[in-house]
Amino acid sequence: MGDAEIENEIQSKGLTAARVTPADVEANIDTEWYFTGADAVQHYFVPGACLNMESPLNQLTFCVLVLKNGFTVTGESACASPENFDAELGRKIARTNAVNKVWPLMGYALKQSLLSGTVV
């Protein structure tokens, strides 16, 4: 069950207390960046290095989400077989893994604001 289905079920059950929604999470993302392990090696560690597409570093995708307050979270994806590598799918999976790290951060912040009575 994805975020959209869960959100629909929450709304259909009338669970309207303060909570973090998928829209809240998306609204909290300022920018997103994607690169492969090969990109990092070629740019930062060995400028000009030529890694072939079969290199495992070409099949490792990172997503960095910069949140509105400047905090960063990362997600990554990798495939076991080079034949299965798809750059677009790798970015989607890496982003999903990064977004999954935003939920507990926002949940903690909401709980803190509920505790202190400063919920907006």
RABELGI-V662666 format. One record per backbone hydrogen bond with DSSP energy under -1.0 kcal/mol. CO is the residue of the C=O (numbers start at 1). NH is the residue of the N-H. If there is no record, write none. Layout:
BEGIN
[[CO/NH] [CO/NH]]
END
This chain:
BEGIN
[[2/6] [3/7] [4/8] [5/9] [6/10] [7/11] [8/12] [9/13] [10/15] [11/14] [14/16] [21/25] [22/26] [23/27] [24/28] [26/29] [28/68] [31/66] [33/64] [35/62] [36/40] [37/41] [38/42] [39/43] [40/44] [41/45] [41/46] [46/49] [52/55] [55/58] [56/59] [57/37] [57/38] [60/37] [61/77] [62/35] [63/75] [64/33] [65/73] [66/30] [66/31] [67/70] [71/67] [73/65] [75/63] [77/61] [81/84] [82/85] [86/90] [87/91] [88/92] [89/93] [90/94] [91/95] [92/96] [93/97] [94/98] [95/99] [96/100] [98/101] [99/102] [99/103] [102/106] [103/107] [104/108] [105/109] [106/110] [107/111] [108/112] [109/113] [110/114] [111/115] [112/116] [113/118]]
END
